[in-house]
Amino acid sequence: MELITNEMKEVSFSRTVKEVRFGAWVLDPKLQTIYDGEVKRELEPLLFKILCYLIINNQQIITRHDLIEDVWCQNYVDDNAINRAMSELRKVLKSNQQRGLVVKTHYRKGYSFFLSAEVIYFDNQTEVINTLTPSKEEPDNTQSFSTSNRIKLPLIGSVCLAALVSIFLIYKPVLPTEPDTEAVSSFESNYEEHVLSWVDGEYANVFSSPDAKKVAFSFTPNGLSNSNLVIKDLDSGIERKLAVSEKSISPIGWDEDSSRLFYRVDGADEVCEIWSADADLESGGDKLFDCKDRIYRGSGVGEGHFIYSKYNYRQRDQLSVVTYRTLDTGNEFQLTSPNLNSYGDRFLLYEPSIRRVFFERRQHDIKELYMTDLDGSDKTKIFSASSSFWELKYVKSTNSLVWFDNRTNLIYTYSIDGNKLSSIAQLPLDTVTYLGHSFISESKMVATTFPHEQSIYTVSLDDKSLTPLINEKYIDIKAVRAGDDVYFFRVQGEEVVVMYAEKSQGGYRYSELAGGINQDILYDYNNKLLILKADRSIKVFNEANELIDEIIEQGVISDVNVLKNGDIGYIVVGEGGVGSHSYVYSVRSRKKSLLPIKNNVWFDTGDGNRLFYLTSDDRLKLIDIETREEYLDIDFPSRVSKHLIVKSEAHIYYANGNIIYRLVDGEWTVFMQLEGGIKVINMSYSPQHKQLVLGTLKRKNNQLVLLDINAEP
C-alpha cells in the first residue's frame, strides 16, 4: 500500500483502493459513482477528474492554471468553462445527507478540498487524508502557486483516473489577515423568516439596539417620497413613529446603553441635520449639529460623545474618516487616517465592554476590518475580504464578531482571542436577497428584503427617450452595446459575470461569457473589441469572443477607458494604495506609455494633445499634455462618481442619482432627470446608436423580516 505523503508523490490506487469516504459520501473510483445511503450518482468524466485531483492534492491550493494544465490538459481554457464545471461539481456533491461544504474557494488563489477523506483498501487497511491546512508562510498575493510538488494527471485516459481517490469541497472566500492554522468550521444553516411589518412601502436603514430589545428603521409609505422613522419593540410588537413634513428621517445608530437613538433629517436644498431622541420617541428630539455630507452610521459614547464616519476628508467627496465628536462643544478629532488613494474608513461598531472601535477600510481591491481604541492609537487589522462589512455584532460570551455577507448569504464568526475565523454558516442561496440587516444575537437578525429592481436602459442623446434594453428578473448592473448585440454584467452570488445578449427575432438569446469577479466592461466600437477589467488585469476579446490580449499590473487597476484612437487608457494605484499612475496601452503594438499626470481617478482624450481628467479631489480638468496649458478646471454641482462619467464625441456626461448632467461651454447643465424612482448606478456611451446606456435601480416595495437562524427545517 502506498501512502499519500506531504511531499505529494504520485500515487496509484487503481488496484488497491476499494472506496473513499468523505462527509456523507462514499466514492467508488472503479465505477466513478458516489453514494450517500439514499442517493447514488454517476459522475461525468470531467467532474470525476476534478474531484479526484482535489482530493489527491488536498494539501495544496489548486489554481485555475493547475486545472487547465493537469485536468483539461490544454494551453487555454475559458474561465467560464472552469466556473461551470466547479458549479456542477458543487451541485453533484449536495444532497439531503450531505449539506455541508465540500470544495473551498480561496479568493484570487484557487480551490482546495475541505473535508477529511477515509480511504478503504481491498485488504481492509484504512488511511485518513486530512484537509488543507495552510502554512504560515503561505503567500497572500495573486501569483500562481508553484506546481513542482503537484500530482500530474496522466494523459492516458480514464483507466488511470480510477487510481485517483479522496475528498473535499467548500465554496467560501476566506481571507484572514494571518493564515489560519486550523480548518474553519463551515456548514449550511437553516432558518425561519418572520415578517415584522405588513404595511406596503420601502423599509431601509435597520439598526437594532445594543440591548437587543428594539429595532429602528426608516419607512417610506407606498406612493410617497419621504421616509419616516420607526422604532419597534421586538417583545410587544408596538411601533412608534416620527415624521416631519416634507423631510426624510433615517436612523444612524444608538447610544451605547440603548437609551437614545441618533437619526438624520434630510430636506430640500441638501439640508442635513443630526438629531437624537429617547428610545420611546415621546419626549421629542434634540438637534445636535448640521451635516454638510450625509452621515449613515454612528454611535453614542458615554456622556455627550459621538463616533461616526465623516465624508469629504481632505476635500474628497467619497473619502471618509472615522471621527470622535464632543456634542456640546462640536470639537472633533480623527480616530483614523486613511490614505488618499483609498475610499476611506467607514465606522461599524463601538463596543463599550471592551472599549474598542471597529471600522472598515475600503481599498480599491479589498475591504479590511480594523479595531482601534478610543484614542485611535492602537490600530489592528484583523481581517480582509472582497465584500463589504456592512454591520458587525459583538458577542461578549465568546469575545467574537459576527457579520453577514449579503452577496453570498454567508454568516462569518471571528474569534478575537484566536485571531481567526471560527465558523462560516451558509444560508440558502436560492431564497430572497437581503439588503439592510442588523444582528440581534448570534442567531437572530432583522433584515430588509431587496427593495430595488435593477435593469438596463438606453437614453437617446437626440430626443432624450428612455427605453428598456435588458429588463430581466436578475441583478443586471452595467452594459455596453456592440451593434445589435449587448454585453452586460449580471450579479450571481459573489460573482459578477459577463453575459452576452445576441440579437434574435423578437428579442435576445442570452449566454454567459465569463465568470469571476469582473469590475468594469467596455467596448471598442471601431475595432469591435470587448474589454474587461478586474483588480489587476485588463482582458481584450475579439469579435468572436476570443481572448487576444491581457494587461497585467502589480498594482490595482482603479479605472479603464477606451480612447478615441482605440488605445486603452487605465490608472494603476500603487501597493498599499499610495500614489497612482496613468497609462495608455496600444492593442496594436502591445506597448504602454506613461502619461504626465498623477493621482487622478479618470481620464479621456480630447482634441489634439488635450486630455480630460478627474483629480482625486473631484475637479475636472482639461490640459495640453505637451505644453501643460490648462483649458478647464471646474467642480461638480453635486458628488461625483468616476464610474458615472462618460465622454461622447461632443460632450462629457455624468450622473448623480436620477439626474444626468452635460458639460456645455465649460458649464454643467441638467441634461435629463429620470422619473419613476429610477436612479443611475452605471453608465456607458454607444457612439453607433448615439445613446447613453444606463445601469439603473428602481424602488419597489419590500419587507422587514426577522431571520431565526439555525431554526429546525
N, C-alpha and C positions, 0 to 999 in steps of 0.2 A: 504494500500500500504506500503510495506517495502522498506526502502531506503538502498542503499549501503553506508556504512559509512567508515571512515578511519580506524576503528578497524577491518574491513574486516570480519564482522559476516556473517554467512551463510545465503543466501537469495534464495528464490524460486520465479521464475517468471512464472511458468508453467500455472497458471490460470489468471494472471493479465496482462502480457506483450503481446502487440499486435505485435510490431515490434521495431527494434533498428536501428537507422540511424547513419552512420559514413562515412565521406567523401562523395563519390557519391553513396555508397551502402545503401540498406535497407535490413536488416536481418529479416526473418520470422522464429522465433525459433520453431514454431509448424511444419512447412513444411521443415525446415532446408534448406532454399534457400536464396540466395542473388540476388538483382535486382538493376540495376543502371539506369533504364529508357529505356535502349536499350537491355541489355543482362540479362537473367535470368539463374542462375546456381544453381544446386542442389549440396550441399556439402556432400562429403563422411562422414560417421560417425566419423572417426578419426579426419578429418580436422575440422568438426563442434565442436568436443570436445575441440580441441586445441584453436580454435578461441574463443569460449565461456570462456574457462579457462583464457585466456589472458585478455579478456575484464572485467570479473568479478573481477580479481585481478590486475586491472590496476594501482594501487598504489605501486606495488612491481615488482622487477625484478624476473622473473621466471627462476630458474636454470634448468639444464638438469635433476638433481636429482628430482626436483619437478615434471617435466613432467613424468618421469619414475614411480614415486610413485603414482601420482594422476590421470594422464591421461591413461597411459598404465597399471597402477596398477600391476606392476611386480617388481621383485627384480633386474632384469638386462635387459637393452635394449641396443643393439648395437648403438654406436654413429651414424653409417651410417643410421640406420632407422630414428633416430631423424632428421638428416640432410635432408634426402629425404622428410620427412613429412613437415618440415618447408619450404623447397624449393617449394613443391607442393602448400602449402598454399599461399605463395607469388604469385605464378603464377595465382591461382584462384582469388586472390584479385586485379589483374591488369586488366584494360580494357581501352578502349578509353576515357571513362568518369572518371575513377579513375586511374590516372597516378602517383600520389604521393605515398610516402612510408606509410606503414601501421603497420608493425611489426619491431621493432628495435632490433638489436643485440648489447648487451653490452659485450665488449671484455673480455673474460675469466670469465664472470659472468652468462650470460643467455639472456633472451628475455623479452620484455615488449611491451604493446600495446601503439601506438604512437598518435593516433587521439583522439578527444573527441567524445563521443557517446551520442546520444539523445535517451532515452528510452520512447516509446509511450505505454501507458497502454490502456486497453479496456475502462476504464472510462474517457478517454481523458486527463488524467493527464500526465505530461511530467517531466522527470528527466534527467539532464545532468551529464554524467560521465566524469570527467576530465582526461587528460593524466597524465602519470607518471611524477612526479616532485621529483627527488632525493633530499633527505635531505642533509644538510651539514655534517652530521655525517656518511653518507654512507661510509662504509669501502672500501678502494681501495686495495683489496687483492684477493687472489684466493680461499678463503674459501667459502663454500656454505652459502647462506643467511638462516637465521632462518625461519622455516616453521610454527612457533607456531601460527601466525596470518593468515595463508594461508587458503583459502577455499578448503576443500577436496571434490573431486568429488565422489558421492556415487557410490557404486558398484551394482546398481540395474538396469543398462541398460539405453537405450536411452530415456525412459519416463522421468526420472529425468533430462536428459540432456537438454530437451526443456525448463527447468527452467532457464538455464544459458543464460544471454544475455549481450552484449555490444560490444567493439570495439578495434582497434589499430593494427598497423603493420608497421614496418620500418626495413630496413636491412642495418645498417651502424655501423662500430666500432667507437665510440666516446669516447675519453679518455682525457678530460680536466684535467689539474693538480688539479684544485679545482672543485668539482662538480657544475654544473650549477644549478641555482635556477629557471630557466625558460626553457621550452622546446625549442630545437633548430629547426629553420625553415628548413625543409627538403623537397626537391621537385625534380622531374625529369626535365631535361633540354634538349631541342632540340638544334641542332647545324648544321651548314653547314661546309663542308670541301672543301677547295680550294687548289689545287696543286700549289706550288710555283716554282717548278723546274721539268723539264721533262727529264733531261739527265740521262741515265742509270748509276747506281753506288750506292754507300753506303753513306748516309747522317748521320751525327752524330754531337754531341757536339754543341748544339744550344744555343746561347746567344743573347737575344735581348738587344739593347742599352737602357740605362736609360730613354732617351727621346722618346723611342718607335718608332724611325724613321728608324732604321736599324736592321738587324739581321746578326750575324756572325755564320758560321758553317764550319765544315770540310767535304770535299767531296773526296771520293776515286773512280776514274773512273772505269768503268766496266773492269775487267781483269787486273787491276794494284793493287799494294800492298801499295803504299804510298799515303797519303792524302794531298789535297790542302786546303788552307784557302780561304774562300769566304765571302765577305761582300755584302749583298743585300740591296738596298734601297727599302723600302716597299711601297713608294709612286710611284716612277718611274719604279720600277722593274729592274733597272740597277744593274748588278753584277760586282764586281771587285775581281780578283783572285790573290793569291800569291802562287807560287810553288817553291820548291827548289829541285834540282836533288838529287835523292836517299835519300830523307828525308821526313818525315811526319810532317805536321803542323796542330795544333789544337788550336782553341780559348780557352781561360780560363776565360775571363771576360773583362769588360770595366772600363775605368776611370769614376769617379763619374759624370763628366759633358758630357760624351759621345764623347769626342774629340779624345780619343785614345783607341786602342784595345790592350789587352795583349794576347800573344799566346805562345805556347810551340813548340819547334822544336826537333824532335826525329830522331836520326840517328843510324848508326851501332855502335856496341860496347857500347850500352847503353848510347850513347850521349844524353844529355837532356839539353836544353837551354831555358831560358825565355827571350822573346823579347817584344817590344811594337812598334806600328806604328800608324800613323794618320788614322782616320776613312776612308779616301779616298784611302789609300794604295798607294798614288802617291809619297810621299816624302821618301819612304824607311823606313826600320825598324831600331831599336836600340837594340842591345843586352844588357840585364840588368844583368843577372847572370846565372851561371851554376846551374843545379838542380840535386843533387845526386839521389833523388827519384822524380818520376813524380808528377807534380802539376796539378790538374784537375780544380780548380776553384779559382779565386782571384778577387780583386777589387782595383783600384787605389783610393787613399785617399789624397785629397788636392794636394799640390805640392811635388812630389817626394816620395810618400809613397805607400806601397802596403800591403794588407792583404790577407793571403792565408792559406791553410791547409798544414802543413809541416809534412811529414811522418818520420818514423824511430825515433820517440820520445823515449827517454830512451833506445836506441839501439833495439827497437822492430819494425820490418818492417811494421806491419799492424797498429801500433798505431800512430795516428795523433794528432796534436795540432794546434790551431789557432794562427798564428804568424803575428806580425806587423813588417814590414821591411822598413828601410830608404834606398832608392835605391842608392844614391850617395856614402854612406859610407859602405853599407852592414850590418849595425848594425841591430839586431833583438831582440825583446823581446816577450814573450808569453802573449797572452791575456787570455788563458785558461790553466787549469791544470787537465787533465783527469786522472782517476785512472788507474793503470796498468792492471787491470783485465777487462777493457772495450776495445772497439775498437777505443776509442779516440773521438776527436771532429773534425767535418767537417764544414768548413766555408760555409755559404749560401748567405749572403747578407750584404752589408753595405748601410745604408740609411742616406744620408747626411742631410736631412731636420730635422731629429730628433737625428742625430749623434749617431746612435745605430748600433751595430754589432749583427747579428743573426747567430747562429750556431746550428748544430745537435750533440748531444752526443749519441753515439751508444753503448748502453748497450747490454748484451747478449740476454735479453728477450724483450727489448723495445727500442724505439728511443725517445729521449727527445729534445724538441725545447727550446733553451735558447736565452736570449737577454742580451747584456752587453754594456758598454760604451767603448770608445777608450783606456781607461787605463786598462780595464779588471777588474775593481774594483767593479762594480755594476752589478752582475750577477743575472738574474731572470729566473727561469724555468717557461715557460708559457704553455707548452702543452706536452702530451705524446701520442704515437701511436705505433701500431705494425709495420707499414710500414715506410719506409724512407721518409724524407722531401728532395726531390731531388732539389727543387728550390722554392724560395719564391718571391712573388710580393708584394710590399708595396703600399697601396692605401692611398694617403695623405688626400683626402677629407673626408674619414671616419676613418682615423687612424687605418687601418685594414691590416691584412696579408692574402694573398690568396695563396693556394698551391694545387697541383694536385696529387692524388694517382693513379698512372697508373696501379696498380694491381686491383683496384676496380672501376676505372673510376669515382671517386668522386672528386669534387672540394670543398674544405673547405675554409670558410671565418672566420677569427678570429678577434674579436674586442679587440684591445689593451686597449682601455678605459674601456670596460666592463669586461676585463679579462675572456673572454669566447668565445666559438664558436657562431657565429651569424647565419650561414646558411651552409647547405650541399646540393650541387647540384649533382644529379646522371646523368651522361652521359650514353647512352645506352651501355649495356654490350655485345651485340651481334655484335658489329662493330669491325673494325680493332684495334689491340692493338697498343698503342703508347709507345715509349721508351723515347728518349730525348725530352724535351719540355721547353719552356720559355714563360712566360706571357708578352704580350704587354700591355694589360689593363685587367680590371676585366672580360671582355667579349671576349677577343681575345687572342689566344695562338698559337705560332708557335711550331710544333712538328714534330718528325720523326716517321714514321711507324716502326714496329718492324723489325730489319734488320737481324734476325737470324732464322735458323731452329734449333730446339732442338730435339735431338734423342739419343737413347741408342745404344752403340756399345760394342762389345767384342774384346779383343786383346789376342791372344794366346801367352803364355809365351814360347812356343816351336818354332814356326815359325814366330811370330810377325804379323800374319794375322789379319787384321781389318775387322770385319763382323758386319752388322746391326743386332740388336736384337729386339728393339722396334723402329719402324720408322713410327710414325703416324703424323697426322697434328696438334696434340696437343702439349702443352708445357710439355714435359717429362724430368725430371731433374736428377733422380738417380734410380738405380735398383740393386737388388740382385737376384741371381739365386737360385732356390730351386728345384734341379733335373732338369726336363724338363720344369718346370714352372718358372714364373718370378713374383716378386713383385716389383713395381716401384712407384715413386712419379709423380703425374700429377698436374700441377698448374691450378686451376679453380677459377678465380677471386682472392679473398683474401685467399682462402683455398689451402692447399697442401694436396691432398687426396691420399690415398693408393689404387693403382689399382692392381688387381690380374689377371695375364695373364696365363690361363690354356692351356697347350699344347693340340692341337687337330689336326686332319688330315688337312694338308695344312696350318696350322698357329696357331693362339691363339684365345681363347674365353676370352673376357675382362669383368671384373666385378669390381665394386667399393667396396672395403673392409672397409675403414674407412675414414671419412671426418675430418674436423678440420684443425688446423694449425700444421701439423706434420713437424718435423725438421730433423730427421735422420732415416734411415732404415737399419737394419742389419739382417743377417740370420745365425743361429747356425746350420751348416750342420750335425753335429754329432747327435744332439738331435732333429733336424727338428723343430726349434722354430723361429718364426718371432719376431723381436724386434723393437719397435717404440719408438722414443724419442720425447718428447715435451719440453716445458720450464722447468717444474718442475716434470716431471713424465717419467717413462720408463714402457711401457706395453709389456708383453710377451704373444704371441699367440702360440697355439699348431698346429699340422699338419692339424686339422680340422678348423683352423682359429678361434678358441675359445679363449677368454681371460682367461689365467690361473694364471697370477701373475701381480702385479703392484708395482713399486717402486715409492714412493712419497717423495720428498725432500722439505725443506723450502727454500733453495737457488736455484739458477738457475743451471740446468744441462747443462754444456757447451760442453761436449763430452762424447761419449759412444762407447764401443768396445766389441766384443765377444772375450774372451781369449781362448787359445788353449784347456783348460780343460772344456770348456763350461760355465765357470763363466762369469759374466758381469762386465767389468771394466768401471767406469764412474768418471767424475770430477764435483764437485759442487763448484760454485762460491758463496761466502757469500753475504748477503744482502748489497746493496749499491755497489756491485762489488768489495768488499775488501776481498782479500785472497781467496785461493781455496784449496780444499782437494780432494784427490783421494781415491776411494773406490773399493773394489772387493765384488760383490754380488753373493752368491751361490743360484741358482734357486732351487737346491735340498733341502737345509736346510732352505732357505729363511732368511739367515743371511748375514750381511755385515761386512766387516772389513776395517779398515783404513790403507792405505799404508804410509810408512815413507818418502813421497815426497810431496812437496808443490809448489804452483804457477807454475805448469806445465799445458800444454794445450792438451796433447795427450799422451797415453802410451799403451804398449802392452808387453806381456810376451816373454822372450827369453828362452834359455835352462836353466834348473835347477832353481836356485833362481834369475836369471838375469832378468832385466826389462829394456826395451827401453822406453824412454820418451822424449818428446819435451818440452823444457823450454820456459818460457814466453818471453825470448829474442832470441828465434828461434835457439837454439842449440839442436842437437840430442845427447842424452847420453845413455850409457848402463852401468848399475851398478848391483852389487850383493846386494839385498835388506837386506841381513843379515849382511854381512861384510862391506857393503858400499864401497867396492872396485870398482873403475871406470875403465871400459874397453874401453870406446869410448866417445869422446867429439868432435863433428865436426860441422861445419857451413854448410850452403847450398850454392850452386852455384848461386842461384837466390832466389827471395822472395818465401816464403813457406806459404801454407795454410794448417792448421791442418786437414781439411776435405779431403785433397787430398793426405794423407799418408796412405798406407796400407802395411800389412806385409803378405808375403807368408810363406811357410814352410822354404824357404832358404834365402829370401832377403826382404829388405824393398824398396818400390817404392814410389816415389812422383811425382806429375805432376805440371807443371807450363806452362800455355798457351798450346802450341802444342807440348811440349817436356815432355816425361816421363823419369825420372831418376831411376837408380837402384844402391843400395849400394852394392859394391863388395869389400871385404877385407878392409873395413873401408874407401873406397873412392867412391864418386859419379861418375857414368858413365852414358852416354846417352844410354838409352835402346831403345828408339824409338822416332822418330819425325813424327808427323801426318801431312799429306799433305792435299791440297784442302781446306784450310781455316778452318779446324776443330780445335777447342780448347776444352780442358777438363775443366769441371766445377764441376764434382763429380766423385768419383772412389770407387769401392769395389773390393773384390777378391773372386773368386769362386774356392775353392780347388778341388771340384769334377771335374771341367772342366779345371783346370789349366789356368784360364783366368782372366784378369783384365776386369771389367765391367765399362764402361765409360759413364757418362752423358756428352753430348757434345753440343757445339754451332757451327754452320756453317754459315758463312756470306752469305747473299743474297742481291739482290738489294732491295732498299726501296724508300720511297718518303719523300720529305719535303712538309709539308702541313700547311695551316693556318686554325685554327678552329674558326669559328664565333659562339660563344656560345650564347644560348637563341635566336637563329635565328628562324624565323617562319617556321614551317614544310611545 
